[in-house]
């Protein structure tokens, strides 16, 4: 994103809607999530590569 990164966007949106779930998806393999993962249970992380089934599980878990 040219104006801000994903973490900045999530921070701004969380200020407007604190209960909104956030799912970060990394373009890089590995488990290097954003630092806010430990601070907010509504924030989750998914590292590539992943299957469609895993993506659907994460989304479903946060929508319940």
PDBQT receptor file of N, H, CA, C and O in Angstrom, charges set to zero:
ATOM      1  N   UNK A   1       0.852  -1.169   0.000  1.00  0.00    +0.000 N 
ATOM      2  CA  UNK A   1       0.000   0.000   0.000  1.00  0.00    +0.000 C 
ATOM      3  C   UNK A   1       0.902   1.238   0.000  1.00  0.00    +0.000 C 
ATOM      4  O   UNK A   1       1.865   1.300   0.764  1.00  0.00    +0.000 OA
ATOM      5  N   UNK A   2       0.606   2.191  -0.825  1.00  0.00    +0.000 N 
ATOM      6  H   UNK A   2      -0.176   2.140  -1.446  1.00  0.00    +0.000 HD
ATOM      7  CA  UNK A   2       1.516   3.326  -0.951  1.00  0.00    +0.000 C 
ATOM      8  C   UNK A   2       1.505   4.321   0.212  1.00  0.00    +0.000 C 
ATOM      9  O   UNK A   2       2.517   4.986   0.436  1.00  0.00    +0.000 OA
ATOM     10  N   UNK A   3       0.413   4.452   0.954  1.00  0.00    +0.000 N 
ATOM     11  H   UNK A   3      -0.409   3.912   0.772  1.00  0.00    +0.000 HD
ATOM     12  CA  UNK A   3       0.322   5.489   1.981  1.00  0.00    +0.000 C 
ATOM     13  C   UNK A   3       0.666   4.967   3.370  1.00  0.00    +0.000 C 
ATOM     14  O   UNK A   3       1.260   5.687   4.172  1.00  0.00    +0.000 OA
ATOM     15  N   UNK A   4       0.304   3.739   3.657  1.00  0.00    +0.000 N 
ATOM     16  H   UNK A   4      -0.179   3.154   3.005  1.00  0.00    +0.000 HD
ATOM     17  CA  UNK A   4       0.573   3.163   4.975  1.00  0.00    +0.000 C 
ATOM     18  C   UNK A   4       0.735   1.663   4.836  1.00  0.00    +0.000 C 
ATOM     19  O   UNK A   4       0.344   1.082   3.824  1.00  0.00    +0.000 OA
ATOM     20  N   UNK A   5       1.311   1.036   5.851  1.00  0.00    +0.000 N 
ATOM     21  H   UNK A   5       1.629   1.508   6.673  1.00  0.00    +0.000 HD
ATOM     22  CA  UNK A   5       1.434  -0.417   5.802  1.00  0.00    +0.000 C 
ATOM     23  C   UNK A   5       0.208  -1.059   6.464  1.00  0.00    +0.000 C 
ATOM     24  O   UNK A   5      -0.651  -0.360   7.002  1.00  0.00    +0.000 OA
ATOM     25  N   UNK A   6       0.137  -2.364   6.421  1.00  0.00    +0.000 N 
ATOM     26  H   UNK A   6       0.835  -2.931   5.984  1.00  0.00    +0.000 HD
ATOM     27  CA  UNK A   6      -1.018  -3.078   6.959  1.00  0.00    +0.000 C 
ATOM     28  C   UNK A   6      -1.227  -2.871   8.445  1.00  0.00    +0.000 C 
ATOM     29  O   UNK A   6      -2.364  -2.791   8.911  1.00  0.00    +0.000 OA
ATOM     30  N   UNK A   7      -0.137  -2.784   9.190  1.00  0.00    +0.000 N 
ATOM     31  H   UNK A   7       0.786  -2.850   8.811  1.00  0.00    +0.000 HD
ATOM     32  CA  UNK A   7      -0.270  -2.584  10.630  1.00  0.00    +0.000 C 
ATOM     33  C   UNK A   7      -0.841  -1.206  10.947  1.00  0.00    +0.000 C 
ATOM     34  O   UNK A   7      -1.662  -1.065  11.853  1.00  0.00    +0.000 OA
ATOM     35  N   UNK A   8      -0.408  -0.189  10.203  1.00  0.00    +0.000 N 
ATOM     36  H   UNK A   8       0.259  -0.304   9.467  1.00  0.00    +0.000 HD
ATOM     37  CA  UNK A   8      -0.960   1.155  10.408  1.00  0.00    +0.000 C 
ATOM     38  C   UNK A   8      -2.450   1.187  10.073  1.00  0.00    +0.000 C 
ATOM     39  O   UNK A   8      -3.239   1.807  10.786  1.00  0.00    +0.000 OA
ATOM     40  N   UNK A   9      -2.830   0.520   8.988  1.00  0.00    +0.000 N 
ATOM     41  H   UNK A   9      -2.190   0.016   8.408  1.00  0.00    +0.000 HD
ATOM     42  CA  UNK A   9      -4.245   0.446   8.626  1.00  0.00    +0.000 C 
ATOM     43  C   UNK A   9      -5.051  -0.251   9.714  1.00  0.00    +0.000 C 
ATOM     44  O   UNK A   9      -6.122   0.221  10.096  1.00  0.00    +0.000 OA
ATOM     45  N   UNK A  10      -4.540  -1.372  10.213  1.00  0.00    +0.000 N 
ATOM     46  H   UNK A  10      -3.670  -1.755   9.902  1.00  0.00    +0.000 HD
ATOM     47  CA  UNK A  10      -5.238  -2.112  11.272  1.00  0.00    +0.000 C 
ATOM     48  C   UNK A  10      -5.384  -1.264  12.531  1.00  0.00    +0.000 C 
ATOM     49  O   UNK A  10      -6.427  -1.305  13.183  1.00  0.00    +0.000 OA
ATOM     50  N   UNK A  11      -4.358  -0.501  12.878  1.00  0.00    +0.000 N 
ATOM     51  H   UNK A  11      -3.511  -0.468  12.348  1.00  0.00    +0.000 HD
ATOM     52  CA  UNK A  11      -4.423   0.362  14.052  1.00  0.00    +0.000 C 
ATOM     53  C   UNK A  11      -5.503   1.420  13.891  1.00  0.00    +0.000 C 
ATOM     54  O   UNK A  11      -6.270   1.675  14.819  1.00  0.00    +0.000 OA
ATOM     55  N   UNK A  12      -5.565   2.027  12.734  1.00  0.00    +0.000 N 
ATOM     56  H   UNK A  12      -4.942   1.820  11.979  1.00  0.00    +0.000 HD
ATOM     57  CA  UNK A  12      -6.589   3.053  12.484  1.00  0.00    +0.000 C 
ATOM     58  C   UNK A  12      -8.000   2.463  12.499  1.00  0.00    +0.000 C 
ATOM     59  O   UNK A  12      -8.917   3.045  13.079  1.00  0.00    +0.000 OA
ATOM     60  N   UNK A  13      -8.165   1.306  11.856  1.00  0.00    +0.000 N 
ATOM     61  H   UNK A  13      -7.420   0.834  11.384  1.00  0.00    +0.000 HD
ATOM     62  CA  UNK A  13      -9.485   0.689  11.828  1.00  0.00    +0.000 C 
ATOM     63  C   UNK A  13      -9.904   0.190  13.208  1.00  0.00    +0.000 C 
ATOM     64  O   UNK A  13     -11.081   0.258  13.562  1.00  0.00    +0.000 OA
ATOM     65  N   UNK A  14      -8.950  -0.308  13.984  1.00  0.00    +0.000 N 
ATOM     66  H   UNK A  14      -7.994  -0.363  13.697  1.00  0.00    +0.000 HD
ATOM     67  CA  UNK A  14      -9.256  -0.785  15.335  1.00  0.00    +0.000 C 
ATOM     68  C   UNK A  14      -9.703   0.355  16.242  1.00  0.00    +0.000 C 
ATOM     69  O   UNK A  14     -10.493   0.143  17.162  1.00  0.00    +0.000 OA
ATOM     70  N   UNK A  15      -9.206   1.557  15.990  1.00  0.00    +0.000 N 
ATOM     71  H   UNK A  15      -8.564   1.729  15.242  1.00  0.00    +0.000 HD
ATOM     72  CA  UNK A  15      -9.645   2.712  16.774  1.00  0.00    +0.000 C 
ATOM     73  C   UNK A  15     -11.114   3.021  16.490  1.00  0.00    +0.000 C 
ATOM     74  O   UNK A  15     -11.841   3.479  17.372  1.00  0.00    +0.000 OA
ATOM     75  N   UNK A  16     -11.543   2.770  15.259  1.00  0.00    +0.000 N 
ATOM     76  H   UNK A  16     -10.953   2.398  14.543  1.00  0.00    +0.000 HD
ATOM     77  CA  UNK A  16     -12.942   3.009  14.880  1.00  0.00    +0.000 C 
ATOM     78  C   UNK A  16     -13.862   1.865  15.299  1.00  0.00    +0.000 C 
ATOM     79  O   UNK A  16     -15.005   2.082  15.701  1.00  0.00    +0.000 OA
ATOM     80  N   UNK A  17     -13.342   0.648  15.196  1.00  0.00    +0.000 N 
ATOM     81  H   UNK A  17     -12.413   0.471  14.869  1.00  0.00    +0.000 HD
ATOM     82  CA  UNK A  17     -14.121  -0.551  15.528  1.00  0.00    +0.000 C 
ATOM     83  C   UNK A  17     -13.242  -1.522  16.317  1.00  0.00    +0.000 C 
ATOM     84  O   UNK A  17     -12.633  -2.415  15.728  1.00  0.00    +0.000 OA
ATOM     85  N   UNK A  18     -13.168  -1.362  17.628  1.00  0.00    +0.000 N 
ATOM     86  H   UNK A  18     -13.663  -0.636  18.107  1.00  0.00    +0.000 HD
ATOM     87  CA  UNK A  18     -12.259  -2.181  18.448  1.00  0.00    +0.000 C 
ATOM     88  C   UNK A  18     -12.522  -3.685  18.387  1.00  0.00    +0.000 C 
ATOM     89  O   UNK A  18     -11.597  -4.473  18.589  1.00  0.00    +0.000 OA
ATOM     90  N   UNK A  19     -13.735  -4.094  18.120  1.00  0.00    +0.000 N 
ATOM     91  H   UNK A  19     -14.486  -3.454  17.956  1.00  0.00    +0.000 HD
ATOM     92  CA  UNK A  19     -14.029  -5.528  18.100  1.00  0.00    +0.000 C 
ATOM     93  C   UNK A  19     -13.860  -6.158  16.715  1.00  0.00    +0.000 C 
ATOM     94  O   UNK A  19     -14.115  -7.350  16.543  1.00  0.00    +0.000 OA
ATOM     95  N   UNK A  20     -13.438  -5.376  15.742  1.00  0.00    +0.000 N 
ATOM     96  H   UNK A  20     -13.231  -4.407  15.881  1.00  0.00    +0.000 HD
ATOM     97  CA  UNK A  20     -13.264  -5.889  14.385  1.00  0.00    +0.000 C 
ATOM     98  C   UNK A  20     -12.053  -6.815  14.319  1.00  0.00    +0.000 C 
ATOM     99  O   UNK A  20     -10.953  -6.420  14.705  1.00  0.00    +0.000 OA
ATOM    100  N   UNK A  21     -12.244  -8.049  13.832  1.00  0.00    +0.000 N 
ATOM    101  H   UNK A  21     -13.137  -8.370  13.518  1.00  0.00    +0.000 HD
ATOM    102  CA  UNK A  21     -11.098  -8.943  13.694  1.00  0.00    +0.000 C 
ATOM    103  C   UNK A  21     -10.180  -8.491  12.561  1.00  0.00    +0.000 C 
ATOM    104  O   UNK A  21     -10.629  -7.925  11.565  1.00  0.00    +0.000 OA
ATOM    105  N   UNK A  22      -8.889  -8.753  12.733  1.00  0.00    +0.000 N 
ATOM    106  H   UNK A  22      -8.523  -9.212  13.543  1.00  0.00    +0.000 HD
ATOM    107  CA  UNK A  22      -7.884  -8.408  11.729  1.00  0.00    +0.000 C 
ATOM    108  C   UNK A  22      -7.079  -9.665  11.434  1.00  0.00    +0.000 C 
ATOM    109  O   UNK A  22      -6.597 -10.331  12.350  1.00  0.00    +0.000 OA
ATOM    110  N   UNK A  23      -6.936  -9.985  10.158  1.00  0.00    +0.000 N 
ATOM    111  H   UNK A  23      -7.328  -9.444   9.414  1.00  0.00    +0.000 HD
ATOM    112  CA  UNK A  23      -6.124 -11.122   9.743  1.00  0.00    +0.000 C 
ATOM    113  C   UNK A  23      -5.013 -10.604   8.841  1.00  0.00    +0.000 C 
ATOM    114  O   UNK A  23      -5.264 -10.181   7.713  1.00  0.00    +0.000 OA
ATOM    115  N   UNK A  24      -3.778 -10.639   9.349  1.00  0.00    +0.000 N 
ATOM    116  H   UNK A  24      -3.575 -10.982  10.266  1.00  0.00    +0.000 HD
ATOM    117  CA  UNK A  24      -2.624 -10.271   8.544  1.00  0.00    +0.000 C 
ATOM    118  C   UNK A  24      -2.199 -11.478   7.734  1.00  0.00    +0.000 C 
ATOM    119  O   UNK A  24      -2.158 -12.596   8.248  1.00  0.00    +0.000 OA
ATOM    120  N   UNK A  25      -1.883 -11.255   6.474  1.00  0.00    +0.000 N 
ATOM    121  H   UNK A  25      -1.915 -10.347   6.057  1.00  0.00    +0.000 HD
ATOM    122  CA  UNK A  25      -1.373 -12.318   5.609  1.00  0.00    +0.000 C 
ATOM    123  C   UNK A  25      -0.025 -11.858   5.075  1.00  0.00    +0.000 C 
ATOM    124  O   UNK A  25       0.086 -10.794   4.466  1.00  0.00    +0.000 OA
ATOM    125  N   UNK A  26       0.997 -12.673   5.312  1.00  0.00    +0.000 N 
ATOM    126  H   UNK A  26       0.907 -13.537   5.808  1.00  0.00    +0.000 HD
ATOM    127  CA  UNK A  26       2.350 -12.312   4.911  1.00  0.00    +0.000 C 
ATOM    128  C   UNK A  26       2.623 -12.745   3.479  1.00  0.00    +0.000 C 
ATOM    129  O   UNK A  26       2.200 -13.816   3.043  1.00  0.00    +0.000 OA
ATOM    130  N   UNK A  27       3.332 -11.898   2.765  1.00  0.00    +0.000 N 
ATOM    131  H   UNK A  27       3.675 -11.028   3.119  1.00  0.00    +0.000 HD
ATOM    132  CA  UNK A  27       3.796 -12.250   1.434  1.00  0.00    +0.000 C 
ATOM    133  C   UNK A  27       5.094 -13.028   1.482  1.00  0.00    +0.000 C 
ATOM    134  O   UNK A  27       5.611 -13.449   0.447  1.00  0.00    +0.000 OA
ATOM    135  N   UNK A  28       5.619 -13.220   2.675  1.00  0.00    +0.000 N 
ATOM    136  H   UNK A  28       5.199 -12.878   3.516  1.00  0.00    +0.000 HD
ATOM    137  CA  UNK A  28       6.881 -13.919   2.850  1.00  0.00    +0.000 C 
ATOM    138  C   UNK A  28       6.650 -15.176   3.672  1.00  0.00    +0.000 C 
ATOM    139  O   UNK A  28       5.909 -15.138   4.654  1.00  0.00    +0.000 OA
ATOM    140  N   UNK A  29       7.269 -16.289   3.293  1.00  0.00    +0.000 N 
ATOM    141  H   UNK A  29       7.871 -16.319   2.495  1.00  0.00    +0.000 HD
ATOM    142  CA  UNK A  29       7.110 -17.502   4.087  1.00  0.00    +0.000 C 
ATOM    143  C   UNK A  29       7.735 -17.344   5.474  1.00  0.00    +0.000 C 
ATOM    144  O   UNK A  29       8.683 -16.579   5.653  1.00  0.00    +0.000 OA
ATOM    145  N   UNK A  30       7.205 -18.058   6.428  1.00  0.00    +0.000 N 
ATOM    146  H   UNK A  30       6.435 -18.679   6.282  1.00  0.00    +0.000 HD
ATOM    147  CA  UNK A  30       7.734 -18.012   7.790  1.00  0.00    +0.000 C 
ATOM    148  C   UNK A  30       6.698 -17.495   8.754  1.00  0.00    +0.000 C 
ATOM    149  O   UNK A  30       5.577 -17.171   8.365  1.00  0.00    +0.000 OA
ATOM    150  N   UNK A  31       7.073 -17.419  10.005  1.00  0.00    +0.000 N 
ATOM    151  H   UNK A  31       7.985 -17.682  10.322  1.00  0.00    +0.000 HD
ATOM    152  CA  UNK A  31       6.142 -16.991  11.047  1.00  0.00    +0.000 C 
ATOM    153  C   UNK A  31       6.592 -15.679  11.652  1.00  0.00    +0.000 C 
ATOM    154  O   UNK A  31       6.890 -15.615  12.845  1.00  0.00    +0.000 OA
ATOM    155  N   UNK A  32       6.646 -14.642  10.855  1.00  0.00    +0.000 N 
ATOM    156  H   UNK A  32       6.405 -14.694   9.886  1.00  0.00    +0.000 HD
ATOM    157  CA  UNK A  32       7.047 -13.324  11.329  1.00  0.00    +0.000 C 
ATOM    158  C   UNK A  32       5.843 -12.405  11.295  1.00  0.00    +0.000 C 
ATOM    159  O   UNK A  32       5.665 -11.628  10.357  1.00  0.00    +0.000 OA
ATOM    160  N   UNK A  33       5.032 -12.499  12.308  1.00  0.00    +0.000 N 
ATOM    161  H   UNK A  33       5.176 -13.130  13.070  1.00  0.00    +0.000 HD
ATOM    162  CA  UNK A  33       3.829 -11.699  12.371  1.00  0.00    +0.000 C 
ATOM    163  C   UNK A  33       4.089 -10.310  12.903  1.00  0.00    +0.000 C 
ATOM    164  O   UNK A  33       5.168 -10.028  13.424  1.00  0.00    +0.000 OA
ATOM    165  N   UNK A  34       3.107  -9.445  12.772  1.00  0.00    +0.000 N 
ATOM    166  H   UNK A  34       2.231  -9.674  12.348  1.00  0.00    +0.000 HD
ATOM    167  CA  UNK A  34       3.243  -8.093  13.300  1.00  0.00    +0.000 C 
ATOM    168  C   UNK A  34       3.279  -8.102  14.822  1.00  0.00    +0.000 C 
ATOM    169  O   UNK A  34       2.718  -9.011  15.433  1.00  0.00    +0.000 OA
ATOM    170  N   UNK A  35       3.917  -7.125  15.455  1.00  0.00    +0.000 N 
ATOM    171  H   UNK A  35       4.373  -6.386  14.959  1.00  0.00    +0.000 HD
ATOM    172  CA  UNK A  35       4.066  -7.125  16.912  1.00  0.00    +0.000 C 
ATOM    173  C   UNK A  35       2.753  -7.023  17.680  1.00  0.00    +0.000 C 
ATOM    174  O   UNK A  35       2.723  -7.371  18.860  1.00  0.00    +0.000 OA
ATOM    175  N   UNK A  36       1.680  -6.567  17.072  1.00  0.00    +0.000 N 
ATOM    176  H   UNK A  36       1.704  -6.284  16.113  1.00  0.00    +0.000 HD
ATOM    177  CA  UNK A  36       0.415  -6.403  17.793  1.00  0.00    +0.000 C 
ATOM    178  C   UNK A  36      -0.308  -7.724  18.045  1.00  0.00    +0.000 C 
ATOM    179  O   UNK A  36      -1.357  -7.728  18.689  1.00  0.00    +0.000 OA
ATOM    180  N   UNK A  37       0.216  -8.830  17.562  1.00  0.00    +0.000 N 
ATOM    181  H   UNK A  37       1.068  -8.827  17.039  1.00  0.00    +0.000 HD
ATOM    182  CA  UNK A  37      -0.449 -10.117  17.747  1.00  0.00    +0.000 C 
ATOM    183  C   UNK A  37      -0.655 -10.458  19.215  1.00  0.00    +0.000 C 
ATOM    184  O   UNK A  37      -1.705 -10.983  19.585  1.00  0.00    +0.000 OA
ATOM    185  N   UNK A  38       0.322 -10.172  20.045  1.00  0.00    +0.000 N 
ATOM    186  H   UNK A  38       1.175  -9.746  19.744  1.00  0.00    +0.000 HD
ATOM    187  CA  UNK A  38       0.226 -10.522  21.462  1.00  0.00    +0.000 C 
ATOM    188  C   UNK A  38      -0.672  -9.566  22.242  1.00  0.00    +0.000 C 
ATOM    189  O   UNK A  38      -1.106  -9.894  23.346  1.00  0.00    +0.000 OA
ATOM    190  N   UNK A  39      -0.953  -8.415  21.697  1.00  0.00    +0.000 N 
ATOM    191  H   UNK A  39      -0.601  -8.148  20.799  1.00  0.00    +0.000 HD
ATOM    192  CA  UNK A  39      -1.688  -7.388  22.418  1.00  0.00    +0.000 C 
ATOM    193  C   UNK A  39      -3.195  -7.424  22.178  1.00  0.00    +0.000 C 
ATOM    194  O   UNK A  39      -3.950  -6.848  22.961  1.00  0.00    +0.000 OA
ATOM    195  N   UNK A  40      -3.646  -8.080  21.123  1.00  0.00    +0.000 N 
ATOM    196  H   UNK A  40      -3.032  -8.548  20.487  1.00  0.00    +0.000 HD
ATOM    197  CA  UNK A  40      -5.049  -8.033  20.762  1.00  0.00    +0.000 C 
ATOM    198  C   UNK A  40      -5.522  -9.401  20.293  1.00  0.00    +0.000 C 
ATOM    199  O   UNK A  40      -5.021  -9.906  19.288  1.00  0.00    +0.000 OA
ATOM    200  N   UNK A  41      -6.477 -10.017  20.994  1.00  0.00    +0.000 N 
ATOM    201  H   UNK A  41      -6.884  -9.607  21.810  1.00  0.00    +0.000 HD
ATOM    202  CA  UNK A  41      -6.963 -11.336  20.583  1.00  0.00    +0.000 C 
ATOM    203  C   UNK A  41      -7.737 -11.298  19.265  1.00  0.00    +0.000 C 
ATOM    204  O   UNK A  41      -7.979 -12.345  18.665  1.00  0.00    +0.000 OA
ATOM    205  N   UNK A  42      -8.122 -10.119  18.811  1.00  0.00    +0.000 N 
ATOM    206  H   UNK A  42      -7.925  -9.268  19.298  1.00  0.00    +0.000 HD
ATOM    207  CA  UNK A  42      -8.843  -9.981  17.547  1.00  0.00    +0.000 C 
ATOM    208  C   UNK A  42      -7.896  -9.998  16.353  1.00  0.00    +0.000 C 
ATOM    209  O   UNK A  42      -8.348 -10.029  15.209  1.00  0.00    +0.000 OA
ATOM    210  N   UNK A  43      -6.588  -9.979  16.605  1.00  0.00    +0.000 N 
ATOM    211  H   UNK A  43      -6.221  -9.954  17.534  1.00  0.00    +0.000 HD
ATOM    212  CA  UNK A  43      -5.595  -9.939  15.537  1.00  0.00    +0.000 C 
ATOM    213  C   UNK A  43      -4.978 -11.317  15.372  1.00  0.00    +0.000 C 
ATOM    214  O   UNK A  43      -4.564 -11.952  16.342  1.00  0.00    +0.000 OA
ATOM    215  N   UNK A  44      -4.925 -11.769  14.120  1.00  0.00    +0.000 N 
ATOM    216  H   UNK A  44      -5.262 -11.253  13.332  1.00  0.00    +0.000 HD
ATOM    217  CA  UNK A  44      -4.339 -13.074  13.829  1.00  0.00    +0.000 C 
ATOM    218  C   UNK A  44      -3.407 -12.921  12.630  1.00  0.00    +0.000 C 
ATOM    219  O   UNK A  44      -3.380 -11.878  11.976  1.00  0.00    +0.000 OA
ATOM    220  N   UNK A  45      -2.652 -13.970  12.356  1.00  0.00    +0.000 N 
ATOM    221  H   UNK A  45      -2.674 -14.817  12.887  1.00  0.00    +0.000 HD
ATOM    222  CA  UNK A  45      -1.626 -13.923  11.315  1.00  0.00    +0.000 C 
ATOM    223  C   UNK A  45      -1.632 -15.226  10.547  1.00  0.00    +0.000 C 
ATOM    224  O   UNK A  45      -1.771 -16.302  11.129  1.00  0.00    +0.000 OA
ATOM    225  N   UNK A  46      -1.480 -15.128   9.243  1.00  0.00    +0.000 N 
ATOM    226  H   UNK A  46      -1.366 -14.254   8.770  1.00  0.00    +0.000 HD
ATOM    227  CA  UNK A  46      -1.416 -16.296   8.376  1.00  0.00    +0.000 C 
ATOM    228  C   UNK A  46      -0.237 -16.112   7.431  1.00  0.00    +0.000 C 
ATOM    229  O   UNK A  46      -0.183 -15.142   6.675  1.00  0.00    +0.000 OA
ATOM    230  N   UNK A  47       0.705 -17.048   7.478  1.00  0.00    +0.000 N 
ATOM    231  H   UNK A  47       0.660 -17.836   8.092  1.00  0.00    +0.000 HD
ATOM    232  CA  UNK A  47       1.896 -16.961   6.626  1.00  0.00    +0.000 C 
ATOM    233  C   UNK A  47       1.695 -17.782   5.362  1.00  0.00    +0.000 C 
ATOM    234  O   UNK A  47       1.127 -18.874   5.397  1.00  0.00    +0.000 OA
ATOM    235  N   UNK A  48       2.169 -17.241   4.242  1.00  0.00    +0.000 N 
ATOM    236  H   UNK A  48       2.630 -16.354   4.213  1.00  0.00    +0.000 HD
ATOM    237  CA  UNK A  48       2.129 -17.984   2.986  1.00  0.00    +0.000 C 
ATOM    238  C   UNK A  48       3.247 -19.010   3.002  1.00  0.00    +0.000 C 
ATOM    239  O   UNK A  48       4.273 -18.771   3.637  1.00  0.00    +0.000 OA
ATOM    240  N   UNK A  49       3.096 -20.112   2.347  1.00  0.00    +0.000 N 
ATOM    241  H   UNK A  49       2.262 -20.307   1.831  1.00  0.00    +0.000 HD
ATOM    242  CA  UNK A  49       1.917 -20.547   1.605  1.00  0.00    +0.000 C 
ATOM    243  C   UNK A  49       0.883 -21.169   2.533  1.00  0.00    +0.000 C 
ATOM    244  O   UNK A  49       1.236 -21.734   3.568  1.00  0.00    +0.000 OA
ATOM    245  N   UNK A  50      -0.383 -21.069   2.170  1.00  0.00    +0.000 N 
ATOM    246  H   UNK A  50      -0.670 -20.610   1.329  1.00  0.00    +0.000 HD
ATOM    247  CA  UNK A  50      -1.464 -21.691   2.920  1.00  0.00    +0.000 C 
ATOM    248  C   UNK A  50      -2.526 -22.140   1.939  1.00  0.00    +0.000 C 
ATOM    249  O   UNK A  50      -2.612 -21.647   0.814  1.00  0.00    +0.000 OA
ATOM    250  N   UNK A  51      -3.326 -23.079   2.386  1.00  0.00    +0.000 N 
ATOM    251  H   UNK A  51      -3.256 -23.479   3.300  1.00  0.00    +0.000 HD
ATOM    252  CA  UNK A  51      -4.394 -23.597   1.528  1.00  0.00    +0.000 C 
ATOM    253  C   UNK A  51      -5.660 -22.767   1.711  1.00  0.00    +0.000 C 
ATOM    254  O   UNK A  51      -5.793 -22.014   2.675  1.00  0.00    +0.000 OA
ATOM    255  N   UNK A  52      -6.567 -22.916   0.787  1.00  0.00    +0.000 N 
ATOM    256  H   UNK A  52      -6.459 -23.528   0.003  1.00  0.00    +0.000 HD
ATOM    257  CA  UNK A  52      -7.856 -22.236   0.886  1.00  0.00    +0.000 C 
ATOM    258  C   UNK A  52      -8.584 -22.695   2.144  1.00  0.00    +0.000 C 
ATOM    259  O   UNK A  52      -9.245 -21.895   2.808  1.00  0.00    +0.000 OA
ATOM    260  N   UNK A  53      -8.467 -23.967   2.472  1.00  0.00    +0.000 N 
ATOM    261  H   UNK A  53      -7.930 -24.617   1.933  1.00  0.00    +0.000 HD
ATOM    262  CA  UNK A  53      -9.135 -24.498   3.666  1.00  0.00    +0.000 C 
ATOM    263  C   UNK A  53      -8.631 -23.816   4.938  1.00  0.00    +0.000 C 
ATOM    264  O   UNK A  53      -9.423 -23.494   5.823  1.00  0.00    +0.000 OA
ATOM    265  N   UNK A  54      -7.333 -23.597   5.032  1.00  0.00    +0.000 N 
ATOM    266  H   UNK A  54      -6.689 -23.858   4.312  1.00  0.00    +0.000 HD
ATOM    267  CA  UNK A  54      -6.776 -22.933   6.216  1.00  0.00    +0.000 C 
ATOM    268  C   UNK A  54      -7.251 -21.489   6.277  1.00  0.00    +0.000 C 
ATOM    269  O   UNK A  54      -7.595 -21.000   7.353  1.00  0.00    +0.000 OA
ATOM    270  N   UNK A  55      -7.277 -20.803   5.144  1.00  0.00    +0.000 N 
ATOM    271  H   UNK A  55      -6.999 -21.200   4.270  1.00  0.00    +0.000 HD
ATOM    272  CA  UNK A  55      -7.783 -19.428   5.114  1.00  0.00    +0.000 C 
ATOM    273  C   UNK A  55      -9.241 -19.389   5.572  1.00  0.00    +0.000 C 
ATOM    274  O   UNK A  55      -9.614 -18.536   6.377  1.00  0.00    +0.000 OA
ATOM    275  N   UNK A  56     -10.049 -20.287   5.073  1.00  0.00    +0.000 N 
ATOM    276  H   UNK A  56      -9.746 -20.980   4.419  1.00  0.00    +0.000 HD
ATOM    277  CA  UNK A  56     -11.459 -20.322   5.464  1.00  0.00    +0.000 C 
ATOM    278  C   UNK A  56     -11.625 -20.609   6.954  1.00  0.00    +0.000 C 
ATOM    279  O   UNK A  56     -12.508 -20.039   7.595  1.00  0.00    +0.000 OA
ATOM    280  N   UNK A  57     -10.792 -21.483   7.512  1.00  0.00    +0.000 N 
ATOM    281  H   UNK A  57     -10.075 -21.946   6.991  1.00  0.00    +0.000 HD
ATOM    282  CA  UNK A  57     -10.846 -21.769   8.953  1.00  0.00    +0.000 C 
ATOM    283  C   UNK A  57     -10.548 -20.515   9.769  1.00  0.00    +0.000 C 
ATOM    284  O   UNK A  57     -11.243 -20.226  10.743  1.00  0.00    +0.000 OA
ATOM    285  N   UNK A  58      -9.515 -19.770   9.373  1.00  0.00    +0.000 N 
ATOM    286  H   UNK A  58      -8.950 -20.005   8.581  1.00  0.00    +0.000 HD
ATOM    287  CA  UNK A  58      -9.154 -18.545  10.102  1.00  0.00    +0.000 C 
ATOM    288  C   UNK A  58     -10.278 -17.520  10.036  1.00  0.00    +0.000 C 
ATOM    289  O   UNK A  58     -10.648 -16.929  11.050  1.00  0.00    +0.000 OA
ATOM    290  N   UNK A  59     -10.816 -17.314   8.847  1.00  0.00    +0.000 N 
ATOM    291  H   UNK A  59     -10.516 -17.794   8.023  1.00  0.00    +0.000 HD
ATOM    292  CA  UNK A  59     -11.899 -16.328   8.682  1.00  0.00    +0.000 C 
ATOM    293  C   UNK A  59     -13.120 -16.741   9.475  1.00  0.00    +0.000 C 
ATOM    294  O   UNK A  59     -13.726 -15.913  10.156  1.00  0.00    +0.000 OA
ATOM    295  N   UNK A  60     -13.494 -18.019   9.395  1.00  0.00    +0.000 N 
ATOM    296  H   UNK A  60     -13.002 -18.691   8.842  1.00  0.00    +0.000 HD
ATOM    297  CA  UNK A  60     -14.648 -18.526  10.129  1.00  0.00    +0.000 C 
ATOM    298  C   UNK A  60     -14.467 -18.350  11.636  1.00  0.00    +0.000 C 
ATOM    299  O   UNK A  60     -15.398 -17.944  12.332  1.00  0.00    +0.000 OA
ATOM    300  N   UNK A  61     -13.274 -18.652  12.137  1.00  0.00    +0.000 N 
ATOM    301  H   UNK A  61     -12.517 -18.982  11.572  1.00  0.00    +0.000 HD
ATOM    302  CA  UNK A  61     -12.995 -18.540  13.571  1.00  0.00    +0.000 C 
ATOM    303  C   UNK A  61     -13.182 -17.101  14.067  1.00  0.00    +0.000 C 
ATOM    304  O   UNK A  61     -13.666 -16.879  15.177  1.00  0.00    +0.000 OA
ATOM    305  N   UNK A  62     -12.800 -16.143  13.248  1.00  0.00    +0.000 N 
ATOM    306  H   UNK A  62     -12.406 -16.323  12.347  1.00  0.00    +0.000 HD
ATOM    307  CA  UNK A  62     -12.922 -14.745  13.677  1.00  0.00    +0.000 C 
ATOM    308  C   UNK A  62     -14.313 -14.172  13.488  1.00  0.00    +0.000 C 
ATOM    309  O   UNK A  62     -14.652 -13.157  14.095  1.00  0.00    +0.000 OA
ATOM    310  N   UNK A  63     -15.124 -14.811  12.652  1.00  0.00    +0.000 N 
ATOM    311  H   UNK A  63     -14.849 -15.636  12.159  1.00  0.00    +0.000 HD
ATOM    312  CA  UNK A  63     -16.477 -14.321  12.444  1.00  0.00    +0.000 C 
ATOM    313  C   UNK A  63     -17.467 -14.908  13.447  1.00  0.00    +0.000 C 
ATOM    314  O   UNK A  63     -18.583 -14.407  13.585  1.00  0.00    +0.000 OA
ATOM    315  N   UNK A  64     -17.067 -15.960  14.142  1.00  0.00    +0.000 N 
ATOM    316  H   UNK A  64     -16.161 -16.367  14.030  1.00  0.00    +0.000 HD
ATOM    317  CA  UNK A  64     -17.975 -16.599  15.106  1.00  0.00    +0.000 C 
ATOM    318  C   UNK A  64     -18.037 -15.839  16.412  1.00  0.00    +0.000 C 
ATOM    319  O   UNK A  64     -18.753 -16.243  17.327  1.00  0.00    +0.000 OA
TER     320      UNK A  64
